[in-house]
Amino acid sequence: MKICIFRIMDEKRIEEIVRKVFQKAKEEHASHSRFALSNHISGQSDLSSKTLERAYDRYIDKKEKHGPPNAESIDLLCRYLMYEDYRDYVEKNPIKGTGREWELIVIMGIAFGTILTTILTLRNQVFPSYDDSSSNIEDKDGFIKKNIDEQLIDTNCMTWSDSLYVRISCDTGPFSKYGTDVKPLNQMELKNMRKVEVDAAYPFFSEDGKPLIWYYRNKDNEHEFFTAPGLHPVNGETLRKITPYIIQTYVPVHSKKENSFIKQ
């Protein structure tokens, strides 16, 4: 239930931002066509016209053939609206409750409760002698089955663990055992976001010149490098795409392993 609500709220927020962006563009540009407005916004920001056209299709024309914009694009949309980033937009534009949000929560809560009750009832019918103290059960043929409760654990959340995201139960709490936020599962971040060690030989750009690494400069003036755009997994700050200047100035010539070998 919690995951569904977050997704609905995020989509509503993004749609609200996209509509405001194109409304602002209409006030600034004579032509109001999708193509002309997208090119105008692209010229005023770091967003590509293709990204803007896809956002127009999804949120204004309601053609859901494209997915939602990534975190970096959403930050850039907010900057076009004169906000620092998405977080700044949300803080300065709180959602005004209409009562319908609570209707949705109540309806989804009832549905979730009904499903959970049905599952527990069926479990008791199928395994009437099930011992809650046991972590496994054995069937009549001697095969070991996993504890039924383990199958019911909600793993639709994730948390940052040192250098990558790991799946975790949404019931773990606001913070995981790693001290990082427990947040709704995002398959793209789970698959692509990694913190990596780099040296001068690392492939920072694709063959067509697109960045493959994004960085963050922490409070100790050290640079942290990541394999996907978006927000820093721990502090939520926006990651910046790598540039030749950053590589030349802050990336070591050799990896840590090579440096250790050279010292020996």
FIVEXDREN-179849 format. One record per residue (C-alpha): residue number from 0; residue in one letter; chain; y, z, x. Coordinates in pm, 1 decimal. Example, Ala and Ser with C-alpha at 12.3 -4.5 7.8 and 13.67 -1.06 7.14 Angstrom:
BEGIN
<node 0 A A <-450.0 780.0 1230.0>>
<node 1 S A <-106.0 714.0 1367.0>>
END
This chain:
BEGIN
<node 0 M A <0.0 0.0 0.0>>
<node 1 K A <242.3 93.9 279.5>>
<node 2 I A <183.3 -238.9 458.7>>
<node 3 C A <246.8 -446.5 145.4>>
<node 4 I A <574.4 -265.6 74.1>>
<node 5 F A <697.0 -317.7 433.1>>
<node 6 R A <617.1 -689.6 415.3>>
<node 7 I A <795.7 -733.8 82.0>>
<node 8 M A <1103.3 -547.4 210.3>>
<node 9 D A <1108.7 -747.0 537.2>>
<node 10 E A <1085.3 -1079.2 353.1>>
<node 11 K A <1365.2 -977.2 115.2>>
<node 12 R A <1581.8 -873.4 408.7>>
<node 13 I A <1521.7 -1196.6 597.3>>
<node 14 E A <1593.5 -1404.7 286.8>>
<node 15 E A <1916.2 -1209.5 235.0>>
<node 16 I A <2022.5 -1278.0 596.2>>
<node 17 V A <1934.1 -1649.8 581.9>>
<node 18 R A <2129.3 -1696.8 257.7>>
<node 19 K A <2434.3 -1523.8 406.9>>
<node 20 V A <2409.9 -1738.6 721.3>>
<node 21 F A <2410.7 -2066.4 525.3>>
<node 22 Q A <2681.4 -1939.1 289.8>>
<node 23 K A <2900.7 -1866.9 591.7>>
<node 24 A A <2823.9 -2213.2 729.4>>
<node 25 K A <2931.0 -2371.9 398.5>>
<node 26 E A <3265.9 -2197.0 430.3>>
<node 27 E A <3307.8 -2332.5 784.8>>
<node 28 H A <3176.0 -2689.0 747.1>>
<node 29 A A <3274.2 -2974.8 517.0>>
<node 30 S A <2922.1 -3109.3 462.0>>
<node 31 H A <2681.7 -2880.2 276.7>>
<node 32 S A <2358.6 -3070.0 341.7>>
<node 33 R A <2066.5 -2882.5 495.6>>
<node 34 F A <2078.8 -3099.4 808.3>>
<node 35 A A <2455.7 -3070.7 858.9>>
<node 36 L A <2464.6 -2694.8 803.1>>
<node 37 S A <2170.8 -2636.7 1038.4>>
<node 38 N A <2338.3 -2838.5 1313.0>>
<node 39 H A <2666.3 -2654.9 1258.8>>
<node 40 I A <2500.6 -2310.6 1289.7>>
<node 41 S A <2300.9 -2427.9 1592.1>>
<node 42 G A <2624.2 -2528.0 1761.9>>
<node 43 Q A <2766.4 -2179.7 1700.6>>
<node 44 S A <2457.3 -1989.9 1822.6>>
<node 45 D A <2146.5 -2010.1 2042.7>>
<node 46 L A <1931.7 -2107.5 1744.0>>
<node 47 S A <1770.1 -2452.0 1730.8>>
<node 48 S A <1848.4 -2673.9 1433.5>>
<node 49 K A <1472.9 -2704.5 1363.2>>
<node 50 T A <1438.1 -2326.2 1334.1>>
<node 51 L A <1731.4 -2319.7 1091.4>>
<node 52 E A <1592.3 -2605.8 884.0>>
<node 53 R A <1258.4 -2424.3 853.7>>
<node 54 A A <1438.0 -2106.0 744.5>>
<node 55 Y A <1634.5 -2309.6 486.5>>
<node 56 D A <1310.0 -2460.2 353.2>>
<node 57 R A <1138.2 -2121.6 322.9>>
<node 58 Y A <1412.9 -1901.5 181.5>>
<node 59 I A <1654.2 -2134.1 1.8>>
<node 60 D A <1436.3 -2426.8 -111.3>>
<node 61 K A <1136.4 -2189.3 -152.4>>
<node 62 K A <898.6 -2423.1 32.7>>
<node 63 E A <657.9 -2184.9 200.9>>
<node 64 K A <511.0 -2442.5 437.7>>
<node 65 H A <668.6 -2256.0 731.1>>
<node 66 G A <622.9 -1896.3 838.2>>
<node 67 P A <908.7 -1645.1 872.7>>
<node 68 P A <1138.2 -1660.6 1178.4>>
<node 69 N A <1037.5 -1456.0 1481.4>>
<node 70 A A <1219.3 -1137.5 1581.2>>
<node 71 E A <1442.8 -1311.6 1836.0>>
<node 72 S A <1556.1 -1572.3 1579.4>>
<node 73 I A <1633.5 -1299.3 1324.6>>
<node 74 D A <1849.1 -1119.6 1583.2>>
<node 75 L A <2036.9 -1444.8 1649.1>>
<node 76 L A <2091.2 -1500.8 1276.6>>
<node 77 C A <2241.9 -1151.5 1255.9>>
<node 78 R A <2468.3 -1223.5 1553.9>>
<node 79 Y A <2598.0 -1534.2 1376.3>>
<node 80 L A <2696.8 -1294.8 1095.8>>
<node 81 M A <2882.9 -1082.2 1356.9>>
<node 82 Y A <2620.7 -805.3 1390.6>>
<node 83 E A <2466.8 -693.0 1719.1>>
<node 84 D A <2110.4 -756.6 1602.0>>
<node 85 Y A <1872.8 -703.5 1307.1>>
<node 86 R A <1876.2 -325.0 1345.7>>
<node 87 D A <2257.3 -319.5 1334.5>>
<node 88 Y A <2250.0 -536.9 1019.4>>
<node 89 V A <2003.4 -305.2 845.1>>
<node 90 E A <2202.0 6.8 936.1>>
<node 91 K A <2526.7 -142.8 804.8>>
<node 92 N A <2373.0 -295.4 492.3>>
<node 93 P A <2153.3 -26.2 335.0>>
<node 94 I A <1943.4 -132.8 38.9>>
<node 95 K A <2096.4 -21.9 -291.0>>
<node 96 G A <1817.5 109.3 -509.3>>
<node 97 T A <1779.9 -44.4 -852.1>>
<node 98 G A <1476.1 152.6 -956.4>>
<node 99 R A <1247.8 -151.4 -936.1>>
<node 100 E A <1135.2 -56.9 -585.6>>
<node 101 W A <989.2 262.7 -726.3>>
<node 102 E A <820.4 68.8 -1005.8>>
<node 103 L A <647.6 -141.8 -740.4>>
<node 104 I A <542.6 165.8 -542.8>>
<node 105 V A <401.4 337.1 -852.7>>
<node 106 I A <208.6 26.3 -962.2>>
<node 107 M A <63.0 -27.2 -615.4>>
<node 108 G A <-17.9 342.6 -584.8>>
<node 109 I A <-214.1 336.1 -912.1>>
<node 110 A A <-400.1 23.0 -802.5>>
<node 111 F A <-482.2 172.0 -461.5>>
<node 112 G A <-604.3 496.1 -620.8>>
<node 113 T A <-826.2 306.1 -862.7>>
<node 114 I A <-982.4 99.7 -583.9>>
<node 115 L A <-1041.1 405.9 -364.5>>
<node 116 T A <-1201.1 598.0 -655.0>>
<node 117 T A <-1432.9 304.2 -726.7>>
<node 118 I A <-1536.8 281.0 -360.7>>
<node 119 L A <-1611.0 653.9 -338.7>>
<node 120 T A <-1807.1 644.2 -666.0>>
<node 121 L A <-2019.2 352.4 -546.0>>
<node 122 R A <-2078.7 525.2 -213.6>>
<node 123 N A <-2211.7 836.1 -386.9>>
<node 124 Q A <-2436.6 623.1 -605.7>>
<node 125 V A <-2580.6 422.7 -317.5>>
<node 126 F A <-2610.3 718.2 -76.8>>
<node 127 P A <-2664.0 1027.4 -296.9>>
<node 128 S A <-2808.3 1234.3 -10.5>>
<node 129 Y A <-2541.9 1132.4 240.4>>
<node 130 D A <-2447.2 1415.5 474.3>>
<node 131 D A <-2073.7 1422.3 553.8>>
<node 132 S A <-2141.6 1614.2 874.5>>
<node 133 S A <-2338.0 1324.0 1022.3>>
<node 134 S A <-2163.2 1041.7 1205.3>>
<node 135 N A <-2449.3 798.3 1132.7>>
<node 136 I A <-2720.2 746.0 868.3>>
<node 137 E A <-3064.8 592.2 904.6>>
<node 138 D A <-3215.6 357.0 646.3>>
<node 139 K A <-3582.8 342.4 542.8>>
<node 140 D A <-3664.1 90.9 818.6>>
<node 141 G A <-3524.5 312.3 1088.9>>
<node 142 F A <-3206.8 113.9 1155.5>>
<node 143 I A <-2891.1 311.7 1229.9>>
<node 144 K A <-2588.7 237.9 1009.4>>
<node 145 K A <-2231.6 340.3 1078.9>>
<node 146 N A <-2081.3 630.5 892.6>>
<node 147 I A <-1944.5 494.0 563.0>>
<node 148 D A <-1619.7 681.9 618.6>>
<node 149 E A <-1562.6 482.0 938.6>>
<node 150 Q A <-1574.5 161.7 734.5>>
<node 151 L A <-1303.3 293.8 504.0>>
<node 152 I A <-1055.4 368.6 783.9>>
<node 153 D A <-735.0 168.9 741.6>>
<node 154 T A <-664.9 -12.9 1070.6>>
<node 155 N A <-382.1 -228.2 939.1>>
<node 156 C A <-134.2 -68.4 1179.1>>
<node 157 M A <-79.7 -90.8 1552.7>>
<node 158 T A <85.5 98.9 1835.7>>
<node 159 W A <196.5 24.0 2191.3>>
<node 160 S A <-43.7 145.8 2460.4>>
<node 161 D A <101.9 110.4 2811.9>>
<node 162 S A <95.7 -269.8 2839.0>>
<node 163 L A <-25.7 -407.7 2503.9>>
<node 164 Y A <-55.9 -337.0 2131.1>>
<node 165 V A <-377.4 -183.3 1994.6>>
<node 166 R A <-493.6 -155.9 1633.0>>
<node 167 I A <-478.9 192.0 1486.7>>
<node 168 S A <-517.3 371.4 1155.2>>
<node 169 C A <-203.0 382.0 942.9>>
<node 170 D A <-287.2 746.7 865.9>>
<node 171 T A <-246.5 847.2 1230.1>>
<node 172 G A <116.7 941.8 1168.9>>
<node 173 P A <458.6 817.7 1266.2>>
<node 174 F A <358.9 846.6 1634.2>>
<node 175 S A <28.5 772.2 1808.4>>
<node 176 K A <-143.8 969.7 2084.7>>
<node 177 Y A <44.4 744.3 2329.7>>
<node 178 G A <376.6 877.6 2197.5>>
<node 179 T A <472.9 538.0 2052.2>>
<node 180 D A <553.1 436.4 1695.0>>
<node 181 V A <274.0 350.1 1454.6>>
<node 182 K A <389.5 35.4 1276.6>>
<node 183 P A <248.4 -232.8 1041.9>>
<node 184 L A <4.6 -474.4 1201.5>>
<node 185 N A <163.3 -797.2 1327.3>>
<node 186 Q A <-108.6 -1039.4 1440.1>>
<node 187 M A <130.3 -1243.9 1657.3>>
<node 188 E A <254.9 -939.2 1847.4>>
<node 189 L A <-96.4 -793.7 1872.9>>
<node 190 K A <-224.7 -1117.3 2025.6>>
<node 191 N A <69.4 -1228.5 2240.3>>
<node 192 M A <280.3 -928.7 2346.8>>
<node 193 R A <185.0 -801.0 2693.7>>
<node 194 K A <376.5 -618.8 2964.3>>
<node 195 V A <299.3 -789.4 3295.3>>
<node 196 E A <363.6 -756.6 3666.9>>
<node 197 V A <522.1 -1072.9 3806.8>>
<node 198 D A <602.7 -1224.8 4143.8>>
<node 199 A A <770.4 -1546.9 4252.6>>
<node 200 A A <448.9 -1743.9 4197.4>>
<node 201 Y A <419.8 -1646.4 3831.2>>
<node 202 P A <447.4 -1936.7 3578.2>>
<node 203 F A <774.5 -1840.3 3411.9>>
<node 204 F A <826.0 -2166.6 3222.9>>
<node 205 S A <607.3 -2416.9 3038.6>>
<node 206 E A <587.6 -2781.2 3141.2>>
<node 207 D A <863.7 -2867.7 2895.4>>
<node 208 G A <1091.5 -2595.7 3031.4>>
<node 209 K A <1043.6 -2330.0 2763.6>>
<node 210 P A <1036.1 -1965.6 2881.4>>
<node 211 L A <700.0 -1789.0 2901.0>>
<node 212 I A <844.8 -1452.1 3005.3>>
<node 213 W A <1109.1 -1221.4 2854.0>>
<node 214 Y A <1259.0 -918.3 3026.9>>
<node 215 Y A <1430.4 -584.7 2971.5>>
<node 216 R A <1643.7 -387.9 3217.1>>
<node 217 N A <1571.3 -16.5 3171.5>>
<node 218 K A <1791.7 285.9 3239.0>>
<node 219 D A <1662.8 303.6 3597.6>>
<node 220 N A <1787.2 -54.0 3654.5>>
<node 221 E A <1427.1 -173.6 3680.4>>
<node 222 H A <1319.4 -496.1 3513.9>>
<node 223 E A <1021.4 -495.5 3277.5>>
<node 224 F A <858.0 -828.5 3195.0>>
<node 225 F A <681.5 -931.1 2872.2>>
<node 226 T A <485.2 -1236.2 2755.3>>
<node 227 A A <653.1 -1277.1 2415.9>>
<node 228 P A <1004.7 -1258.3 2265.7>>
<node 229 G A <1119.7 -993.5 2021.5>>
<node 230 L A <1191.9 -622.2 2055.0>>
<node 231 H A <1093.0 -384.4 2332.1>>
<node 232 P A <770.6 -214.1 2211.7>>
<node 233 V A <897.4 137.2 2292.9>>
<node 234 N A <1275.3 151.0 2240.1>>
<node 235 G A <1328.6 -144.0 2004.9>>
<node 236 E A <1588.0 -317.5 2224.7>>
<node 237 T A <1598.9 -698.4 2212.9>>
<node 238 L A <1415.5 -868.3 2501.1>>
<node 239 R A <1597.2 -1145.2 2687.9>>
<node 240 K A <1440.8 -1473.6 2797.8>>
<node 241 I A <1387.9 -1523.3 3169.1>>
<node 242 T A <1635.4 -1731.2 3367.9>>
<node 243 P A <1630.1 -1877.7 3719.5>>
<node 244 Y A <1898.4 -1625.1 3819.0>>
<node 245 I A <1684.8 -1327.3 3712.9>>
<node 246 I A <1381.6 -1471.1 3894.5>>
<node 247 Q A <1574.7 -1530.5 4215.1>>
<node 248 T A <1755.8 -1194.2 4206.6>>
<node 249 Y A <1504.8 -944.7 4070.1>>
<node 250 V A <1151.5 -1085.1 4095.1>>
<node 251 P A <964.1 -987.4 4414.8>>
<node 252 V A <832.0 -1265.2 4637.7>>
<node 253 H A <483.8 -1114.0 4651.2>>
<node 254 S A <275.3 -917.3 4404.3>>
<node 255 K A <214.6 -545.5 4453.9>>
<node 256 K A <-139.2 -615.2 4574.7>>
<node 257 E A <-16.4 -866.6 4832.1>>
<node 258 N A <255.0 -627.6 4949.4>>
<node 259 S A <-5.9 -354.1 4994.4>>
<node 260 F A <-227.5 -590.0 5195.2>>
<node 261 I A <62.3 -696.2 5416.1>>
<node 262 K A <148.6 -331.1 5496.5>>
<node 263 Q A <-211.3 -266.0 5609.1>>
END
